[in-house]
């Protein structure tokens, strides 16, 4: 196959650092042809979220149906879904079209602390989307919310919580350790019946971390159809994100937490 079509199902970010805008940049940087279905229009900058305008679930279904009927889709990244109606629409489309390599980033709270998923929709993510995704990529607060427990305090607790998410129906879990107070950032890939695989990188000293979760999950989605196995895709995606963080200070975007540099290899 000479080209790979990668779909983002997510909300927007006018500042370009997160959401669909970040996903499309990461897809392009890693050799994927990017497509998008918008779930929410978000008035957002590097300093916070001002307002969210939700797209009606029936129109999300319409976007997905016409696209997936026409274009071969090699991987899907799911980001911000806002509420239960949107979750049901996306789950229904996954059932109807069965795209491969579905990566779910269970976005709940923005870097600014603003909530992006209604609290009463967490159960719908657990029941409707976890079993339909090939990989989920929660950070520590997201994993804790999905399980209804306290955040993991070390890698042993991270693995325990990842296996708890497998028990809820997830096929694979990449639990991200960025919130731990450690010198290195360690993520764990956990699959049923296998030892956890750690991916460790030095922490990058920058305040410009806007969109790191979106970027990592979209990088994995772009690489899954191009690489031999999930671990290889995760490893390369984490290397890409680490370099994007190292080069983040080259950009001058906004007064708050700026974006990572998606195109660091080119400029």
C-alpha positions in Angstrom: 0.0 0.0 0.0 1.5 3.3 -1.0 -0.6 5.6 1.1 -2.5 5.5 4.4 -5.7 7.3 5.2 -6.0 8.3 8.9 -9.2 9.7 10.4 -9.5 12.0 13.4 -12.9 12.1 15.3 -12.5 15.0 17.7 -13.1 18.6 18.6 -11.4 21.7 17.2 -8.7 23.9 18.6 -8.5 27.3 16.9 -5.0 27.8 18.3 -3.8 24.8 16.4 -2.1 23.0 19.2 -4.6 20.3 20.2 -7.7 18.6 18.8 -8.3 17.9 15.2 -5.7 20.5 14.1 -2.9 18.8 16.1 -4.1 15.4 14.8 -3.9 16.4 11.2 -0.4 17.8 11.7 0.8 14.6 13.3 -0.7 12.4 10.6 1.0 14.5 7.9 4.3 14.5 9.7 4.3 10.7 10.0 3.2 9.9 6.4 -0.5 9.6 6.8 -3.3 11.3 4.7 -5.4 13.1 7.3 -9.2 13.2 7.4 -11.5 14.6 10.1 -15.0 14.4 11.5 -15.8 17.3 13.9 -17.6 16.5 17.2 -17.4 19.9 18.8 -16.4 23.5 17.9 -14.2 24.7 20.8 -13.4 28.4 21.5 -10.0 27.7 22.9 -6.5 29.2 23.2 -3.3 28.4 24.9 -4.7 29.8 28.1 -8.0 28.0 28.3 -11.4 27.0 26.9 -13.9 29.8 26.6 -16.9 27.9 25.2 -17.8 24.5 23.5 -20.4 24.2 20.8 -21.4 20.6 20.4 -22.2 19.2 17.0 -25.6 17.3 16.9 -25.0 13.5 17.1 -27.1 12.9 14.0 -24.8 15.1 12.0 -21.7 13.3 13.4 -23.3 10.1 12.2 -23.9 11.7 8.8 -20.2 12.9 8.5 -19.0 9.4 9.4 -21.3 7.5 7.2 -20.6 9.4 4.0 -16.8 9.4 4.6 -16.4 5.8 5.6 -18.6 4.7 2.7 -16.3 6.5 0.3 -12.7 6.4 1.6 -10.7 3.4 2.7 -9.7 4.2 6.3 -6.6 2.6 7.6 -6.7 3.9 11.2 -9.0 6.0 13.4 -8.1 8.3 16.3 -10.9 9.3 18.6 -10.5 12.4 20.8 -12.9 14.8 22.4 -16.5 13.5 22.4 -18.2 15.9 24.8 -21.3 13.9 25.8 -23.3 10.7 25.7 -25.1 11.5 22.5 -21.8 12.0 20.6 -20.4 8.8 22.1 -23.4 6.8 21.0 -23.1 8.2 17.5 -19.4 7.3 17.2 -19.9 3.8 18.7 -22.7 3.2 16.2 -20.5 4.2 13.2 -17.7 1.9 14.5 -20.2 -1.0 14.6 -21.6 -0.1 11.1 -18.2 0.3 9.3 -15.7 -1.6 11.3 -12.6 0.5 10.6 -9.2 -1.0 11.7 -6.7 0.3 14.1 -9.0 2.4 16.3 -7.1 4.5 18.9 -9.2 6.0 21.7 -7.8 9.0 23.6 -10.4 9.4 26.4 -10.1 13.2 26.6 -11.8 14.5 29.7 -10.0 17.7 30.8 -7.9 20.2 28.9 -4.4 21.2 30.0 -6.0 24.4 31.3 -8.2 22.4 33.6 -11.4 23.0 31.6 -13.6 19.9 31.4 -14.2 18.6 27.9 -16.3 15.5 28.7 -19.5 15.7 30.7 -19.1 13.9 34.0 -22.2 11.8 33.3 -20.7 10.5 30.1 -17.8 8.6 31.6 -20.0 5.5 31.9 -20.8 5.7 28.2 -17.1 5.8 27.4 -16.6 2.7 29.5 -19.5 0.7 28.1 -19.7 1.9 24.5 -16.1 2.8 23.4 -13.6 0.8 25.4 -14.6 -2.5 23.9 -14.6 -1.1 20.4 -11.1 0.4 20.4 -7.9 -1.5 19.6 -5.9 0.8 21.9 -6.8 3.3 24.6 -4.3 6.0 25.7 -5.4 7.4 29.1 -3.3 9.6 31.2 -3.3 9.0 35.0 -6.3 11.2 35.8 -8.3 9.7 32.9 -7.5 6.1 33.9 -8.5 6.9 37.5 -11.8 8.4 36.4 -12.6 5.5 34.1 -12.0 3.1 37.0 -13.4 5.3 39.8 -10.2 5.1 41.9 -7.4 7.4 43.0 -4.6 8.3 40.5 -1.7 5.9 40.3 1.3 7.0 42.2 4.0 4.8 40.6 4.5 2.4 37.7 3.3 -0.6 39.7 -0.1 1.1 40.3 -0.1 2.2 36.6 0.1 -1.4 35.5 -2.6 -2.4 38.0 -5.0 0.2 36.7 -4.2 -0.6 33.1 -5.1 -4.2 33.7 -8.3 -3.0 35.4 -9.2 -1.2 32.1 -8.5 -4.5 30.3 -11.1 -6.1 32.7 -13.6 -3.4 31.6 -13.2 -4.6 28.0 -10.2 -2.6 26.6 -8.1 -4.7 24.2 -4.8 -2.8 24.8 -4.0 0.1 27.1 -1.2 2.6 26.9 -1.3 4.3 30.3 0.7 7.5 30.3 2.9 8.4 33.2 3.4 12.1 32.4 1.7 13.2 35.7 4.2 11.3 37.9 6.8 13.4 39.7 9.8 11.5 38.3 12.9 12.4 36.3 11.8 10.4 33.3 8.3 10.0 31.7 7.3 6.3 31.5 4.3 5.0 29.7 3.2 1.4 29.9 1.7 -0.7 27.1 -0.4 -3.5 28.7 -2.1 -6.3 26.8 -4.0 -9.4 28.1 -1.7 -12.2 29.1 1.5 -10.4 28.4 4.1 -8.5 30.5 3.8 -4.7 30.5 6.1 -3.0 28.0 7.6 0.3 29.3 8.4 3.3 27.1 10.6 5.8 28.9 11.9 9.2 27.8 13.6 12.1 29.6 11.3 14.9 30.7 11.6 18.0 28.6 11.9 21.3 30.4 9.3 23.4 28.7 5.9 24.9 29.6 4.8 24.4 26.0 3.0 21.1 26.4 -0.4 22.0 24.9 -1.8 19.0 22.9 0.7 16.4 24.0 -2.0 13.8 24.5 -3.7 14.5 21.2 -0.4 14.4 19.4 0.8 11.1 20.9 -2.5 9.2 20.2 -2.7 10.6 16.6 0.9 9.7 16.0 0.2 6.1 17.1 -2.8 6.0 14.8 -0.8 7.2 11.9 1.9 4.6 12.5 -0.2 1.5 13.3 -0.9 0.6 9.7 2.7 1.3 8.7 4.6 -0.6 11.4 4.8 -4.2 12.5 2.8 -4.3 15.7 1.5 -1.9 18.3 4.7 -1.7 20.4 6.7 -0.5 17.3 4.1 2.2 16.6 4.0 3.3 20.2 7.8 3.5 20.4 8.2 5.6 17.3 5.3 7.8 18.3 6.8 8.5 21.7 10.1 9.4 20.1 8.3 11.8 17.7 6.5 13.5 20.6 9.7 13.8 22.7 11.4 15.6 19.9 8.3 17.8 19.3 8.5 18.8 22.9 12.2 19.5 22.7 11.6 21.9 19.8 8.4 23.4 21.3 10.2 26.6 22.4 11.1 27.3 18.8 7.5 28.3 18.3 5.9 31.5 19.5 2.2 30.7 19.9 0.0 32.3 22.6 0.5 33.6 26.1 -0.2 30.3 27.9 1.0 26.7 27.4 2.1 26.7 23.8 1.9 23.8 21.4 4.5 21.2 20.6 6.4 21.5 17.3 4.7 18.9 15.0 6.9 19.7 12.0 10.2 19.8 13.9 11.8 17.6 11.2 11.2 20.2 8.5 11.5 23.7 10.1 
